Structures are given as C-alpha cells and as structure tokens.
C-alpha cells in the first residue's frame, strides 16, 4: 500500500500541471516533440493518488503533520 506523502497544495499543483500538459498535447498541432507533453501523465497520476514514489525514495512528505 502506498503511503500518502503529497499534501493538498502539492496535489492541486500536480493535477493542474498534468492536465495542462495533456491538454496541450491534444490541442497543439502535430509537432516533432509533441509526444514529450505526455509526461503530464506522471504528475496527474501522482496527484490523484496522493503518493509520489520519488518522495518515498528521498523521504520527503508535503503532508501536514498529524
């Protein structure tokens, strides 16, 4: 089970950035490096899950202390 290590503001920012990149992927005309915008899947998924594997590796958490 993944532990929650992404706080509220961090989650909102990740979801916003992820959606913006994916919208840009579908809206921009066909460019050579357009597929790079698919990286937006990563922040979107980590924001929706509330857990970031990279944060776990480095011991980072942006969740409020309980």
C-alpha positions in Angstrom: 0.0 0.0 0.0 1.3 3.4 -0.9 1.6 6.0 1.9 0.2 9.4 1.4 3.2 11.8 1.0 1.7 14.6 -1.2 0.0 17.5 0.6 -3.1 19.4 -0.5 -1.4 22.2 -2.3 1.1 19.9 -3.9 -1.7 17.6 -5.1 -3.6 20.5 -6.7 -0.4 21.8 -8.4 0.4 18.3 -9.8 -3.1 17.8 -11.1 -3.1 21.3 -12.7 0.2 20.8 -14.4 -0.6 17.3 -15.5 -3.9 18.4 -17.0 -2.3 21.4 -18.7 0.4 19.3 -20.3 -2.2 16.7 -21.5 -4.5 19.4 -22.9 -1.5 20.9 -24.7 -0.7 17.5 -26.2 -4.2 17.3 -27.7 -4.6 20.9 -28.7 -1.2 21.7 -30.3 -0.7 20.9 -34.0 1.4 17.9 -34.8 5.0 18.8 -33.9 8.1 16.7 -33.8 8.4 16.7 -30.0 4.7 16.9 -29.1 4.8 13.4 -27.5 7.0 14.9 -24.7 3.9 16.5 -23.4 2.7 13.0 -22.4 4.9 13.4 -19.3 1.9 15.2 -17.9 0.5 11.7 -17.1 3.1 11.4 -14.2 2.1 14.4 -12.2 -1.6 13.8 -12.9 -1.4 10.2 -11.6 0.7 11.1 -8.5 -1.6 14.0 -7.7 -4.7 11.8 -8.0 -3.1 9.0 -5.9 -1.7 11.4 -3.3 1.6 9.5 -3.3 4.8 10.1 -5.1 7.4 7.3 -5.5 10.3 9.8 -5.8 9.2 11.4 -2.5 9.2 8.0 -0.9 12.8 7.3 -2.1 14.1 10.5 -0.7 12.0 10.6 2.4 10.1 13.7 1.5 6.5 14.4 2.5 4.4 17.6 1.9 1.5 16.3 4.0 0.7 18.2 7.2 1.9 16.6 10.4 -0.8 14.9 12.4 
